[in-house]
Structure formats: structure tokens, C-alpha cells
Amino acid sequence: MKKTIFTGSCTALVTPMNPDLSVNYDCFGSLTEEQISKGTSALVVCGTTGEASTLTDEEHLECIRYAVEKTKGRVPVIAGTGSNDYSYMLKLSLAAEKAGADALLLMTPYYNKTSQKGLIAAFTGIADAVNVPIILYNIPGRTCVNIELNTFGELAKHPNIVAVKEAGGDINYLAQIIDTCGDSLDVYVGDDAMTVSSMALGAKGVVSVFGNIAPGVMSGICKLCLDNDFATAGKLQIQYLKICLDLLKLDVNPVPIKESMKLAGKQVGGCRMPLYKMDESSLAKLRKSLESVNLI
């Protein structure tokens, strides 16, 4: 049996910025402490929500080192190290391991639109080279590449490939992954609005965007699921459903979640271009959603 990295709610942490858009490490530390105090089970650093694509290599690795230092082993730190360039992905993965990351999150290579054989070769190569567990990240809406079921089955045979963050938005496909891989691959859902339904099917938890603004709510929903109280968990998810959907639909992640956090008084700053601030109409809708569930 492979070791499960976490169960419950893992927050895909934003990377807070100063007014000049340098990384705000003081705020990063405060957010980390808040997450742990509210019951978050793990943290993803430098993922999609963490704006990894706009960070320099030095910033990327410093964020990982900083998170490792601040968490002090209290929760796993999962480092995003995926790329469309295998050599770069390998270099970054080895550096993240050296920096103390507990696990790596590897998205499907974007833009190249590689074959399934290419996915197997690339992910296997990284898994052979590092000594920390790997979570695959299937997000075809951003990368235009979907990990097929047979590919999941093949990759799940590797002892160092232990889980997948499934962010395709299809509950049926998530169920098929669980059916295909069984205990050889833990499944985490990457869509907050699908948390309860996914965990009812056997997912171990969620990698959450919403957890940035309401970590206690998200960890509470997951705890209810882990306790098999899906009825109560479902009511809570429905209560917060609109804001979860707005965080993904009103603009491109992580723009709405950073705006939400700023409305709640957290000084996380803006996003680096080409990501851009929300228009006033969308911001008004976001504010209304947050007010409706007393998050601001």
C-alpha cells in the first residue's frame, strides 16, 4: 500500500504580493499560520492559484523553502513543479525536493499536446529521479492534455506516483479513475463545488481554491465527509456553492480569490500580468456572493 499524503482539505495557497508585485513573505507566513489553525490538512505552494507561471525560479524555490520553514512539519507542503519542458520539470522537481517539499504536484505538460506515451515517459522519469511522492495534476482545461484512464492505470504502478488532483470538472471521469486505479492511486478533486460528491465516491479530499478565503469551512466540510456525514456536508457545500462557482467563473483563477481575500481584509496584493484586475461589474457580483455567506 502506498502512503496517503493527506486526507481532507488542502489549500492551493495564493502567492501574496507587495504593491510592487514582489512576493510578500510576511503575508505568506500569516496565511500559512491561519491555514494550519483552521484545520487545513496540507498546502500546495506554487500551483496554479499560486501564480507559479509568473514566478522566477528563485522566487519559486524561495516560496517552497519559506513554506517548509513556516509549517515546521505540521502539514505537508506540496510543491508545484510541472512544466511543458521535461528537463526544466526535472530540474525544478529536484530543487523542490532539496528545499524540503514533502511531495510534488506535476501538471500535464501544456502547449506541446504530448501523446499518452509522452505523459508516461515524462512522469515516470521524474518519479524515478526523486525520493518524494508525486501527485499528478490533470487539468485539461488549462493544458489541453487529458490523462486517459489506461495512462492512469499504467502510472499508478509506479511506487512513487501516489495520487492525482483531478480537475477536469467531470464527476463521472473522477469515478472512473477511482474504479480503474483502486488503492494504487489516491484521488483528490480539484473543484470545490464537487467536494462532497467526489468524497462520497472515494476521493480522499480536495485541493481547494475556496480554502484561501474560508479554510475552516472547507476543512469542516471535508471532516464531515471523512466521518461519513455526507448529508450535513452537502448542506454546507450548497450554502457556499455560489461563491465557489464565482471564484472560477467571474474571472480567471487566481484573480477572484485574491480579490475576495482583499475584500476580507487580507493584504494579498494583485496578480502579475498578463493576469489582470477584475472589472467593476464582476467585482460587485463577487462582493455580493461573499456578503451573502458572511465572509466579508
PyMOL commands that set and color helices and strands:
alter all, ss='L'
color gray80, all
select helices_A, chain A and resi 25-37+52-54+57-71+86-98+116-129+140-143+149-155+171-184+192-201+210-212+215-226+230-239+241-249+255-263+280-292
alter helices_A, ss='H'
color red, helices_A
select strands_A, chain A and resi 8-12+42-45+77-80+103-107+134-138+161-166+186-189+205-208
alter strands_A, ss='S'
color yellow, strands_A
deselect
rebuild
show_as cartoon
